[in-house]
Amino acid sequence: MSRLSRGIVFALALVGFGVGARAPAQTLPAVHLVTAPMVSPTAAWAFYGNPTVHTNGVAASAALLPEFTALAVSLGCPGPDTTSCRVTPAAYTQNVFDYVRNNIATEFRFGLSKGGQGALIDQSGTAFDQAQLMVKLLGQAGITATYQVGTITLTPTQFGHWTGLVQGLGANQNFTVNAAAACQFLADGGIPAIVNGSSDCTQVSGAMTSVTIGHIWVQSGGLYYDPAYKQFNLKPGINIGTVLGQDPNAACGSAGACASAAVTATMTGAISAPVAGNAAYKNLNAAALTTKMNIYAVAIENGIRSSVPNGPNFQLDDVIGGSEIDLTYAPTGLPALPSNYTPQYTWNTDQKVRTGPESAMPFRRRDGDADAHDHRLQQRTARPDAGRERSLSGGASGLRPTCGRGRGRPDR
């Protein structure tokens, strides 16, 4: 038996067949994000209050992480200005843009969450985090940049290839996007949006036809860059149950029948031995179960090797489904904003985007057995360059922290 088959046997064995009773798990007191209504971009812009002065915490550092300097060197500019660059300022800007777009995964929440430094460390961040990361890396070479916050309008294809929130994915990358699911997905991330012409997720149904979302991008050197928008090649994966059920050696016809056959084999010769009134068994037929698991493992391995697109060189995502960055999508800076981008605010300093906007969305809180209540959720963050946890809000001329306001937040 190959290593893949042995691994499948082990994974199948971990599933278990429910032959014994389990004590119910205790519910611990907690705050859970259950749902949130959508907020339209227009309502979001009106929601943000007046800006205040940002103050660092006691652990804040005036210097960037060493990783910033090392990355700037690898991208062509050791700093502190463009005279030290091995490439032109325009080429360095494009290198920074390419790095952020191709390497930093997008977290679909609105506002600054972990900051540029946190995004670099985690290799993921919100659109605001990624914009700040790009601006900070440009600053390493003395290149100035501005932030623009506004809306972008996407087709279902663009939205699906970015978020991966698709249904009916075919081998040719054809799919649809469930409008209600997409609406709630954005709402739960506090992202202002209009889906199929509505900002009320309860009124949205069917397939998505269009979506407009609150977003941020960067302008530098007279060109516009959107480091957070990416396109992915989506992988549908294969149906393991179908593969197993169709294998003639498994001789069970369907995944459900295979499971029943495994349970039957396990219980052959087993003796009922209740414990404290709970169902329990002994003398389970391990040999029969092992035989079944070996047959199923080989059947699944054969099915995987014959079904995945990459044949013997398949990756895990080819089997279970997933995505990979589409490197053929290689945009450059644009001299004018595309027609589907609409700016609302322009900020010309990093100070104005340091702490991100408040997530303007209510959420449902349940403390133990208490009744659910509506609250206002704020993003909070312990950023590497901030030194303390804070809640966030913003205004037309910048983004600001709002600390100590005593509002509930969900567990992270």
C-alpha positions in Angstrom: 0.0 0.0 0.0 1.4 3.4 -0.9 2.0 6.2 1.6 -1.0 8.1 0.2 -3.3 5.1 0.8 -1.9 4.6 4.3 -2.6 8.3 5.0 -6.2 7.9 3.7 -6.7 4.8 6.0 -5.5 6.9 9.0 -7.8 9.8 8.0 -10.8 7.5 7.6 -10.1 5.8 10.9 -10.1 9.2 12.7 -13.7 9.8 11.5 -15.2 7.1 13.7 -18.6 5.5 13.5 -20.4 6.7 16.6 -20.5 3.4 18.5 -20.4 5.1 21.9 -22.2 8.0 23.5 -20.5 11.3 24.2 -21.1 13.7 27.0 -22.6 17.0 25.7 -20.0 19.8 25.5 -20.5 22.6 28.0 -21.2 26.0 26.5 -18.8 28.6 27.8 -19.7 32.2 28.3 -18.6 34.1 25.2 -19.5 36.9 22.8 -20.2 35.6 19.3 -20.6 37.4 16.0 -23.9 36.0 14.6 -25.0 38.4 11.9 -24.8 42.0 10.8 -27.0 44.1 8.5 -25.4 45.6 5.4 -24.4 49.3 5.4 -24.5 51.1 2.1 -21.4 53.2 1.1 -23.4 56.4 1.2 -24.5 55.6 4.8 -21.0 54.6 5.7 -19.5 57.9 4.5 -22.1 59.8 6.6 -21.5 57.6 9.6 -17.8 58.4 10.2 -17.3 61.2 12.8 -14.7 64.0 13.0 -11.0 63.0 13.1 -8.9 63.3 16.1 -5.1 63.2 16.6 -3.6 59.8 16.6 -1.5 58.9 19.7 0.9 56.0 19.9 0.9 53.6 22.8 3.9 53.2 25.2 5.3 50.3 23.2 5.1 52.1 19.9 8.3 52.2 17.8 9.3 55.1 15.6 11.3 52.8 13.4 9.9 50.3 10.9 10.6 46.6 11.3 13.9 45.4 9.8 11.8 43.3 7.4 10.8 46.5 5.7 14.4 47.5 4.9 15.3 44.0 3.8 12.2 43.9 1.5 12.8 47.3 0.1 16.4 46.2 -0.8 15.1 43.1 -2.5 12.6 45.2 -4.5 15.3 47.6 -5.7 15.7 50.5 -3.2 17.6 50.3 0.0 16.7 53.9 0.8 16.4 56.4 2.2 15.7 58.0 -1.2 15.6 57.2 -4.8 19.3 58.0 -5.4 20.2 54.7 -3.8 17.8 52.7 -6.0 19.0 50.1 -8.4 15.9 50.7 -10.5 13.9 53.7 -11.5 11.3 55.1 -9.1 8.6 53.9 -11.4 10.0 50.4 -11.6 10.4 50.3 -7.8 6.8 51.4 -7.3 5.7 48.6 -9.7 7.8 46.1 -7.8 6.2 47.1 -4.5 2.7 46.9 -6.1 3.5 43.5 -7.5 4.8 42.2 -4.2 1.8 43.3 -2.2 -0.7 42.1 -4.8 0.9 38.7 -5.4 1.9 37.8 -1.8 -0.5 39.4 0.7 -3.8 37.6 1.1 -6.9 39.8 1.4 -8.9 39.7 4.6 -12.4 40.9 3.8 -13.0 43.4 6.6 -13.3 47.2 6.3 -10.7 49.5 7.8 -7.2 49.1 9.1 -6.8 45.9 11.2 -3.2 45.0 11.8 -1.5 47.8 9.8 1.1 47.5 7.1 3.7 45.9 9.4 1.2 43.3 10.6 0.2 42.5 7.1 3.9 42.0 6.2 4.4 39.7 9.2 1.2 37.7 8.7 1.3 37.9 4.8 -2.4 38.9 5.0 -4.4 41.9 5.8 -7.4 44.0 4.9 -7.4 46.3 1.9 -6.4 49.2 4.2 -3.5 47.1 5.7 -2.3 46.4 2.2 -2.5 50.0 1.1 -0.6 51.1 4.1 2.0 48.4 3.5 2.5 49.7 -0.1 2.8 53.3 1.0 5.3 52.4 3.8 7.5 50.4 1.3 7.4 53.4 -1.1 8.4 55.6 1.8 11.5 53.5 2.3 12.7 55.0 -1.0 11.4 58.5 -0.3 8.5 58.1 -2.8 5.4 59.9 -1.8 1.9 58.4 -2.2 -1.7 59.2 -1.3 -4.6 57.0 -0.2 -8.0 57.1 -1.9 -11.1 55.7 -0.3 -14.2 55.2 -2.3 -16.1 52.4 -4.1 -15.4 49.9 -6.8 -18.1 48.2 -8.8 -17.4 44.6 -9.8 -19.0 42.0 -12.0 -19.9 38.6 -10.5 -16.8 37.1 -12.4 -14.5 39.7 -10.9 -16.0 39.3 -7.4 -15.8 35.5 -7.6 -12.2 35.3 -8.8 -11.3 37.7 -5.9 -13.2 36.2 -3.0 -13.6 32.6 -4.1 -17.2 32.8 -2.9 -18.7 31.0 -5.8 -21.1 28.1 -6.5 -21.3 25.6 -9.4 -17.6 26.0 -10.2 -16.8 24.2 -13.4 -13.5 23.1 -14.9 -13.5 26.1 -17.3 -13.8 28.6 -14.4 -17.5 29.2 -15.0 -19.6 29.8 -11.9 -22.3 31.9 -10.3 -22.2 33.9 -7.1 -25.1 33.6 -4.6 -26.1 37.2 -4.1 -27.5 36.8 -0.6 -24.4 34.9 0.6 -22.1 37.6 -0.9 -24.2 40.3 0.7 -23.9 38.7 4.2 -20.2 37.9 3.6 -19.5 41.6 3.1 -21.9 42.8 5.8 -20.2 40.5 8.4 -16.9 42.1 7.5 -18.3 45.6 7.9 -17.7 46.4 4.2 -20.2 48.9 2.9 -21.8 47.5 -0.2 -24.6 47.4 -2.6 -25.5 44.0 -4.0 -27.8 43.7 -7.0 -28.9 47.3 -6.3 -29.7 46.7 -2.6 -28.0 47.2 0.7 -30.6 45.1 2.5 -29.4 41.5 2.5 -32.9 40.2 3.3 -34.1 41.6 0.0 -31.3 40.1 -2.1 -31.8 36.7 -3.8 -30.7 34.7 -6.8 -27.4 35.1 -8.6 -25.3 38.2 -8.2 -25.5 40.6 -11.1 -23.4 43.4 -9.7 -21.7 44.6 -6.5 -20.4 47.9 -5.4 -18.2 47.9 -2.2 -16.2 50.4 -0.1 -12.6 50.1 -0.9 -9.2 51.8 -0.7 -6.3 52.2 -3.2 -3.1 54.1 -3.7 -1.9 56.9 -6.0 1.8 57.6 -6.6 3.7 59.3 -9.3 0.5 60.2 -11.1 -0.6 56.5 -11.3 -3.2 54.6 -9.5 -2.6 51.2 -7.9 -5.0 48.7 -6.2 -2.8 46.2 -4.3 -5.7 44.5 -2.5 -7.7 43.4 -5.6 -6.4 40.1 -6.9 -7.6 37.4 -9.2 -7.3 33.7 -8.4 -7.6 30.6 -10.4 -10.3 28.6 -8.7 -10.1 24.8 -8.2 -13.3 22.9 -7.9 -11.7 19.8 -6.4 -13.2 16.4 -6.7 -16.1 14.7 -4.9 -14.4 12.0 -2.8 -17.7 10.3 -2.0 -18.5 10.0 -5.7 -15.1 8.6 -6.5 -15.4 6.1 -3.7 -18.9 5.0 -4.6 -18.0 4.5 -8.3 -15.0 2.3 -7.7 -15.9 -1.3 -8.5 -13.5 -2.7 -5.9 -15.3 -0.8 -3.1 -18.5 -2.6 -4.2 -20.7 -0.2 -2.3 -22.2 2.0 -5.0 -22.2 5.3 -3.0 -20.3 7.0 -0.2 -23.2 6.5 2.2 -23.3 2.8 1.4 -19.6 2.5 1.9 -19.9 4.1 5.4 -22.7 1.6 6.3 -20.6 -1.3 5.0 -17.7 -0.2 7.2 -19.9 0.1 10.3 -21.4 -3.4 9.5 -17.9 -4.9 9.2 -16.9 -3.2 12.5 -19.9 -4.6 14.3 -19.6 -8.1 13.1 -19.1 -10.2 16.3 -19.3 -7.1 18.5 -20.9 -7.5 21.9 -23.3 -4.9 23.4 -21.9 -3.7 26.8 -23.9 -0.7 28.0 -22.1 1.6 30.5 -24.2 3.5 33.1 -27.2 3.2 30.7 -25.3 4.5 27.7 -24.8 2.4 24.6 -21.4 0.9 24.3 -19.8 -2.1 22.6 -16.7 -4.3 22.9 -14.9 -6.9 20.8 -15.3 -4.6 17.7 -14.0 -6.3 14.6 -10.8 -4.4 13.9 -9.6 -6.8 11.3 -12.7 -6.5 9.2 -12.6 -2.7 9.5 -9.0 -2.6 8.5 -9.8 -4.6 5.4 -12.6 -2.3 4.4 -10.4 0.8 5.1 -7.6 -0.5 2.9 -10.0 -1.2 0.1 -11.5 2.3 0.4 -8.1 3.9 0.6 -6.9 2.3 -2.6 -10.2 3.2 -4.3 -9.9 6.9 -3.3 -6.2 7.0 -4.3 -7.0 5.6 -7.7 -9.9 8.0 -8.1 -7.8 11.0 -7.2 -5.0 10.0 -9.6 -7.5 9.6 -12.5 -9.7 12.6 -11.7 -7.5 15.6 -10.8 -6.3 17.8 -13.6 -2.6 17.5 -12.8 -2.4 13.7 -12.7 0.3 12.3 -10.5 1.6 15.9 -9.8 -1.6 17.0 -8.1 -1.6 19.4 -5.1 -4.0 19.2 -2.1 -6.1 22.0 -3.6 -6.7 19.9 -6.7 -8.4 17.4 -4.5 -10.3 19.4 -1.9 -10.7 22.6 -3.9 -9.1 26.0 -3.4 -7.4 28.7 -5.3 -4.1 30.1 -6.4 -3.0 33.5 -7.4 -3.4 34.2 -11.1 0.0 35.5 -12.1 -1.1 36.1 -15.6 -3.2 39.0 -14.2 -0.4 41.6 -14.0 -1.8 45.1 -14.0 0.4 48.2 -14.0 -0.2 51.6 -12.6 -3.0 53.5 -14.5 -2.8 57.2 -15.3 -6.6 57.5 -14.7 -9.0 55.6 -12.4 -11.0 52.9 -14.2 -14.7 53.8 -14.7 -15.7 51.3 -12.0 -13.7 53.2 -9.3 -15.3 56.2 -7.6 -13.2 58.1 -5.0 -14.8 59.6 -1.9 -11.8 60.7 0.2 -8.2 61.4 -0.6 -5.6 61.4 2.2 -2.1 62.6 1.6 -0.5 61.4 4.8 0.0 58.1 6.5 -1.2 59.7 9.7 -4.8 59.9 8.3 -5.0 56.1 7.7 -3.0 54.8 10.6 -5.9 53.3 12.6 -8.6 52.6 10.1 -12.4 53.3 10.2 -14.8 51.9 12.6 -16.7 48.9 11.3 -20.2 50.4 10.9 -22.2 47.3 11.6 -24.4 46.0 14.5 -23.9 42.5 15.6 -25.8 40.0 17.8 -24.3 39.2 21.2 -25.3 36.3 23.5 -23.7 36.1 26.9 -24.4 32.6 28.3 -28.2 32.2 28.4 -28.9 35.9 28.4 -31.1 37.4 25.7 -29.5 38.6 22.5 -28.8 42.3 22.2 -27.8 44.6 19.3 -24.5 46.3 19.7 -22.1 48.3 17.5 -19.1 46.3 16.5 -15.7 48.0 16.2 -12.6 46.5 14.8 -9.9 46.3 17.4 -6.2 45.6 16.8 -2.9 45.1 18.6 -0.7 46.4 15.8 3.1 45.9 15.9 3.6 49.7 15.6 0.8 50.7 17.9 1.7 49.2 21.2 -1.8 48.7 22.5 -5.2 47.5 21.6 -7.7 50.1 20.3 -11.0 50.5 18.7 -11.3 52.4 15.4 -13.3 55.1 13.7 -12.8 57.6 11.0 -13.9 60.8 9.3 -13.8 62.7 6.0 -10.3 64.0 6.6 -8.7 61.0 8.1 -9.0 57.9 10.3 -8.7 57.9 14.0 -8.6 55.7 17.1 -11.4 55.8 19.6 -10.2 54.1 22.7 -12.0 53.1 25.8 -15.5 53.5 24.6 -16.6 50.3 26.4 -18.3 48.6 23.5 -18.6 44.8 23.2 -16.7 42.9 20.6 -16.7 39.3 19.4 -14.2 36.7 20.3 -11.3 36.5 17.8 
